[in-house]
């Protein structure tokens, strides 16, 4: 994308969203709750807290961040799904929720039925990291080390059914390794375990570990997108490191309960896009490895449907199970 084109795209989407709002719209008249299904410290929490202040300014009402972790990110999703569809509850969905749609046989909500898309916000690669005590410095070395120790090497994730969990299981499937999964209650606790050496390997979102990679507290081996990340340009991709075709990149976006009035959806879409045009917001996002995106509500809803189908095939192929 050419320099400046991203900002122009977001501004165009924002103006289009504002143009269709009714002139007499008074929404919102009270604070808007933003439910995050993960605890503080991970990529979801980071992004939510970057956007909330600017969205509060644009809406003229406080956007109140509420962390509701647990259950593989499904507790927060269920709370949001069962909230009144009045425009005063937003939910930040991630790739984890498109995985859960087919991974779990019993959920207290249905991602496709109970939510409507607002906006696709961002994506980020995972970073394959190891504790410095693990004697590997590349993906090839990690594969050889893990193959020689089937079931003995642990990998941490932000919870059963989370995107980092899926990334690790996909790695096992494609590399012929048998690393043992340890689920934590969010990306923050998983990173703490990695830094302390409680867990050996992680497939963590860039926002949650980039600081520790740069400081040397964790060793970065590769990123999970198909292209290198500007934030860590010297870090190769898993694909170019020898595991051809491997790709697992999380995304983030806002949803609202199905039935939320259209004018509220459009206003939230417009203010989300506007928030991402501010230089300090873009800088904070890119500094943590997040790539700002943007979409219409309809496009995001369509993307979620395709993501559920995509990851359902991966769940079936890997034989992935929740712990």
C-alpha positions as CSV (number, residue, x, y, z in Angstrom):
1,X,0.0,0.0,0.0
2,X,1.4,3.4,-1.0
3,X,2.3,5.9,1.8
4,X,-0.7,7.8,2.9
5,X,-3.2,5.4,1.2
6,X,-4.1,3.7,4.4
7,X,-5.1,7.0,6.1
8,X,-7.0,8.0,2.9
9,X,-8.9,4.7,2.9
10,X,-9.9,5.1,6.6
11,X,-11.0,8.7,6.0
12,X,-13.1,7.7,3.0
13,X,-14.8,4.9,5.0
14,X,-15.4,7.2,7.9
15,X,-16.9,9.9,5.7
16,X,-19.1,7.4,4.0
17,X,-20.3,6.1,7.4
18,X,-21.1,9.6,8.7
19,X,-22.9,10.5,5.6
20,X,-25.6,7.9,6.1
21,X,-26.3,8.8,9.7
22,X,-29.7,10.5,10.3
23,X,-29.2,14.2,11.1
24,X,-31.4,13.9,14.3
25,X,-29.5,10.9,15.7
26,X,-28.8,11.4,19.4
27,X,-27.0,8.1,20.1
28,X,-25.2,7.6,22.4
29,X,-26.7,9.2,25.5
30,X,-24.8,7.1,28.0
31,X,-21.5,5.2,28.3
32,X,-20.8,2.3,25.9
33,X,-19.4,-0.9,27.3
34,X,-16.5,-2.7,25.4
35,X,-16.2,-6.3,26.5
36,X,-12.8,-7.9,26.1
37,X,-12.8,-11.7,26.5
38,X,-9.1,-11.7,27.7
39,X,-7.3,-10.4,30.8
40,X,-5.0,-7.3,30.7
41,X,-1.7,-7.7,29.0
42,X,-2.5,-9.4,25.7
43,X,-3.1,-8.2,22.2
44,X,-6.9,-7.8,22.6
45,X,-6.5,-5.7,25.8
46,X,-3.7,-3.6,24.2
47,X,-5.8,-2.7,21.1
48,X,-9.0,-2.0,23.2
49,X,-7.2,0.4,25.4
50,X,-5.5,2.2,22.5
51,X,-8.8,2.8,20.8
52,X,-11.2,3.5,23.7
53,X,-10.0,7.0,24.6
54,X,-10.3,8.4,21.0
55,X,-13.6,6.6,20.5
56,X,-14.9,8.2,23.8
57,X,-14.0,11.6,22.4
58,X,-15.8,10.9,19.1
59,X,-18.9,9.5,20.7
60,X,-19.2,12.1,23.4
61,X,-19.6,9.3,25.9
62,X,-17.1,7.1,27.7
63,X,-16.2,3.8,26.2
64,X,-15.7,1.6,29.3
65,X,-13.3,-1.3,28.8
66,X,-14.5,-4.4,30.7
67,X,-12.2,-7.5,30.8
68,X,-14.3,-10.7,31.0
69,X,-11.7,-13.5,30.6
70,X,-12.1,-17.3,30.9
71,X,-13.5,-20.3,29.1
72,X,-11.2,-20.0,26.1
73,X,-12.4,-16.5,25.5
74,X,-16.0,-17.7,25.5
75,X,-17.2,-16.3,28.8
76,X,-16.9,-12.7,27.6
77,X,-18.4,-13.6,24.2
78,X,-21.5,-15.2,25.9
79,X,-21.9,-12.1,28.2
80,X,-21.8,-9.9,25.2
81,X,-24.2,-12.1,23.1
82,X,-26.8,-12.0,25.9
83,X,-26.5,-8.2,26.4
84,X,-29.4,-6.0,25.2
85,X,-29.0,-5.1,21.5
86,X,-29.3,-1.4,22.2
87,X,-25.9,-0.1,21.0
88,X,-24.4,0.2,24.4
89,X,-22.5,-3.1,24.4
90,X,-19.6,-3.8,22.0
91,X,-17.5,-6.9,21.9
92,X,-14.0,-7.3,20.5
93,X,-13.9,-10.6,18.6
94,X,-10.7,-12.3,17.6
95,X,-9.6,-15.3,15.5
96,X,-10.2,-17.3,18.7
97,X,-13.9,-16.9,18.4
98,X,-14.0,-18.1,14.8
99,X,-12.1,-21.2,16.0
100,X,-14.4,-21.8,18.9
101,X,-17.4,-21.9,16.6
102,X,-16.4,-25.4,15.4
103,X,-13.9,-26.4,18.2
104,X,-16.5,-26.5,21.0
105,X,-19.6,-28.7,20.7
106,X,-21.4,-26.7,23.4
107,X,-21.2,-23.0,23.6
108,X,-23.6,-20.5,25.3
109,X,-23.7,-18.4,22.2
110,X,-23.5,-18.7,18.4
111,X,-21.0,-16.4,16.8
112,X,-22.8,-16.2,13.4
113,X,-26.4,-15.9,14.8
114,X,-25.9,-13.8,17.9
115,X,-23.6,-11.1,16.6
116,X,-23.5,-8.4,13.9
117,X,-20.3,-7.0,12.5
118,X,-19.2,-3.5,13.2
119,X,-15.6,-3.2,11.9
120,X,-12.5,-5.2,11.2
121,X,-9.8,-3.3,13.2
122,X,-6.4,-4.9,12.8
123,X,-4.3,-8.0,12.3
124,X,-1.0,-9.0,13.7
125,X,1.4,-12.0,13.3
126,X,2.1,-14.4,16.1
127,X,5.8,-14.7,17.0
128,X,7.2,-18.1,17.7
129,X,9.3,-17.5,20.9
130,X,11.3,-19.7,23.3
131,X,12.7,-19.1,26.7
132,X,16.4,-18.3,26.4
133,X,17.2,-21.6,28.2
134,X,15.9,-23.6,25.3
135,X,18.9,-24.3,23.1
136,X,17.4,-23.5,19.7
137,X,17.8,-20.4,17.5
138,X,15.7,-21.3,14.4
139,X,12.5,-23.1,13.4
140,X,14.5,-26.0,12.0
141,X,16.4,-26.3,15.3
142,X,13.1,-26.1,17.2
143,X,11.5,-28.9,15.1
144,X,14.6,-31.2,15.6
145,X,14.7,-30.4,19.3
146,X,10.9,-31.1,19.7
147,X,11.0,-34.3,17.6
148,X,13.7,-35.7,19.8
149,X,11.5,-35.1,22.9
150,X,7.9,-36.0,22.0
151,X,5.5,-34.9,24.6
152,X,8.2,-33.3,26.7
153,X,8.4,-29.8,25.4
154,X,5.6,-27.4,26.5
155,X,4.0,-24.6,24.6
156,X,1.9,-21.9,26.2
157,X,-1.2,-20.3,24.8
158,X,-3.8,-17.7,26.0
159,X,-6.3,-20.5,26.5
160,X,-7.8,-23.7,25.1
161,X,-9.2,-22.9,21.7
162,X,-7.4,-19.6,21.4
163,X,-5.6,-18.6,18.2
164,X,-2.2,-19.2,19.7
165,X,-3.4,-22.7,20.7
166,X,-4.4,-23.3,17.2
167,X,-1.1,-21.9,15.9
168,X,0.8,-24.4,18.1
169,X,-1.4,-27.4,17.1
170,X,-1.0,-26.5,13.4
171,X,2.7,-26.3,13.9
172,X,2.7,-29.8,15.5
173,X,0.6,-31.1,12.7
174,X,2.8,-29.7,9.9
175,X,6.2,-30.3,11.6
176,X,5.5,-33.7,12.9
177,X,6.2,-32.6,16.5
178,X,4.3,-33.4,19.7
179,X,4.8,-30.4,21.9
180,X,2.4,-30.4,24.9
181,X,-0.1,-27.6,25.2
182,X,-0.5,-25.6,28.4
183,X,-3.5,-23.2,28.4
184,X,-3.4,-20.0,30.5
185,X,-6.1,-17.6,31.2
186,X,-5.1,-15.0,28.6
187,X,-2.1,-13.8,26.7
188,X,-0.7,-11.8,29.6
189,X,-0.4,-14.9,32.0
190,X,0.9,-17.0,29.1
191,X,3.7,-14.4,28.5
192,X,4.5,-14.3,32.2
193,X,4.9,-18.1,32.1
194,X,7.2,-17.9,29.1
195,X,9.4,-15.1,30.5
196,X,9.8,-17.0,33.8
197,X,10.6,-20.3,32.1
198,X,7.5,-22.1,33.3
199,X,6.8,-22.7,29.6
200,X,9.4,-23.3,27.0
201,X,7.7,-22.3,23.7
202,X,5.0,-19.8,22.7
203,X,3.0,-18.8,19.6
204,X,2.1,-15.4,21.1
205,X,0.6,-12.3,19.5
206,X,3.2,-9.7,18.6
207,X,1.7,-7.0,20.9
208,X,2.1,-9.3,23.9
209,X,5.8,-10.3,23.4
210,X,7.6,-7.9,21.1
211,X,9.0,-5.9,24.1
212,X,10.4,-9.1,25.6
213,X,11.9,-10.2,22.2
214,X,13.6,-6.9,21.8
215,X,14.9,-6.9,25.4
216,X,16.2,-10.5,25.1
217,X,14.0,-11.9,27.8
218,X,12.5,-14.2,25.1
219,X,14.1,-15.4,21.9
220,X,12.1,-14.8,18.7
221,X,12.5,-17.5,16.1
222,X,10.0,-16.5,13.4
223,X,6.7,-14.8,12.7
224,X,3.6,-16.7,11.6
225,X,2.4,-14.4,8.8
226,X,3.5,-15.1,5.2
227,X,5.4,-11.8,5.0
228,X,8.0,-10.4,7.4
229,X,6.8,-7.8,9.9
230,X,8.2,-4.2,9.7
231,X,8.4,-4.2,13.5
232,X,11.0,-7.0,13.4
233,X,12.3,-7.0,9.9
234,X,15.2,-9.4,10.6
235,X,12.9,-12.1,12.0
236,X,12.0,-14.7,9.2
237,X,8.6,-16.2,8.7
238,X,7.9,-19.8,9.6
239,X,7.2,-20.4,6.0
240,X,10.6,-19.2,4.8
241,X,12.3,-21.0,7.7
242,X,11.3,-24.4,6.1
243,X,7.8,-25.1,7.2
244,X,6.3,-24.2,3.8
245,X,2.7,-23.1,3.8
246,X,2.5,-22.4,7.5
247,X,0.4,-19.3,8.3
248,X,-1.5,-18.2,11.4
249,X,-2.2,-14.5,11.8
250,X,-4.8,-13.2,14.4
251,X,-7.3,-10.5,13.6
252,X,-9.4,-8.2,15.8
253,X,-12.8,-6.6,15.2
254,X,-15.8,-5.1,16.9
255,X,-19.2,-6.9,17.1
256,X,-22.5,-6.0,18.6
257,X,-25.4,-8.2,19.6
258,X,-27.7,-9.1,16.7
259,X,-30.6,-6.6,16.5
260,X,-28.6,-3.6,17.5
261,X,-30.1,-0.5,15.7
262,X,-28.5,0.2,12.3
263,X,-27.7,3.8,13.3
264,X,-25.8,2.7,16.3
265,X,-23.8,0.2,14.2
266,X,-22.9,2.8,11.7
267,X,-21.9,5.3,14.3
268,X,-19.7,2.8,16.1
269,X,-18.2,1.9,12.7
270,X,-17.5,5.5,11.9
271,X,-15.9,6.4,15.2
272,X,-13.7,3.2,15.1
273,X,-12.4,4.2,11.7
274,X,-11.9,7.8,12.8
275,X,-10.0,6.7,15.9
276,X,-7.5,4.8,13.7
277,X,-6.7,7.9,11.7
278,X,-5.1,9.8,14.6
279,X,-1.3,9.7,14.4
280,X,-0.8,8.6,18.0
281,X,-3.2,5.7,17.6
282,X,-1.6,4.5,14.4
283,X,1.9,4.8,16.0
284,X,0.9,2.9,19.1
285,X,-0.7,0.2,17.0
286,X,2.2,-0.3,14.7
287,X,4.7,-0.1,17.6
288,X,3.1,-3.2,19.1
289,X,2.9,-5.1,15.8
290,X,-0.7,-4.4,15.0
291,X,-1.6,-3.5,11.4
292,X,-4.6,-1.1,11.2
293,X,-7.2,-2.3,8.8
294,X,-10.8,-1.0,8.5
295,X,-14.0,-2.3,6.9
296,X,-17.8,-1.8,6.5
297,X,-20.0,-3.7,8.9
298,X,-21.2,-5.9,6.1
299,X,-17.7,-6.8,4.9
300,X,-16.7,-7.8,8.5
301,X,-19.7,-10.0,8.9
302,X,-18.9,-11.7,5.6
303,X,-15.3,-12.2,6.7
304,X,-16.3,-13.8,10.0
305,X,-18.4,-16.3,8.1
306,X,-15.4,-17.2,5.9
307,X,-13.1,-17.4,8.9
308,X,-15.5,-19.9,10.7
309,X,-15.4,-22.1,7.6
310,X,-11.6,-21.8,7.2
311,X,-10.7,-22.6,10.8
312,X,-13.3,-25.4,11.0
313,X,-11.3,-27.2,8.3
314,X,-8.1,-26.7,10.2
315,X,-9.6,-28.0,13.4
316,X,-10.8,-31.1,11.6
317,X,-7.4,-31.6,9.9
318,X,-5.4,-31.3,13.1
319,X,-7.7,-33.3,15.3
320,X,-7.5,-30.4,17.7
321,X,-9.2,-30.8,21.0
322,X,-9.8,-28.4,24.0
323,X,-8.1,-29.4,27.2
